[in-house]
């Protein structure tokens, strides 16, 4: 069975500093992995996805994630945080029959 | 990528009543998914809806409480029946396209 674990429920950074949101996954086969962002009172937006091509995936708004099979991780990073990055971030794995399994989410706060 | 129009965007309902949420897609899709996001929580899959067949419900969700219709390849509805305050959540529909998964903007339901 597939599952994802987001290791931090809250992450706080200062504007201009790096962002690291951690995600570990469990899958019995090569997974498809996604990061979604949800701004307050807004819908879900796809940041990036991994589907067994390049292990370093670049997404929108300067975010990227690296698929590490040996560590079963898919951490999300950004070199320099912006105030507009404050939101809830979900790590997601695609499971059986295209069902998405969501992590519990990480709330990112960005301080000026 | 496909665009989903979901409505209503929000509603406040009396307990014991029912609410039907609609999702209209601008292209034909085989499978649609319905999710629930309880306050402060992650997303949980309610059911998968294929056109022309009964929806498949996840553990903890039943058809009598969450009947789903899928009359054609561009439309689906989810009804939340006999509502109680515990049903207060955001409900989202989703589909899988070529670029990944697309989500409706969500229906924020408050049951009083």
Interface residues (C-beta under 8 A of the other chain):
Chain A: X34 X42 X43 X44 X46 X49 X90 X97 X98 X99 X100 X101 X102 X103 X104 X105
Chain B: X31 X33 X41 X42 X43 X44 X45 X48 X92 X94 X96 X99 X100 X101 X103 X104 X105 X106
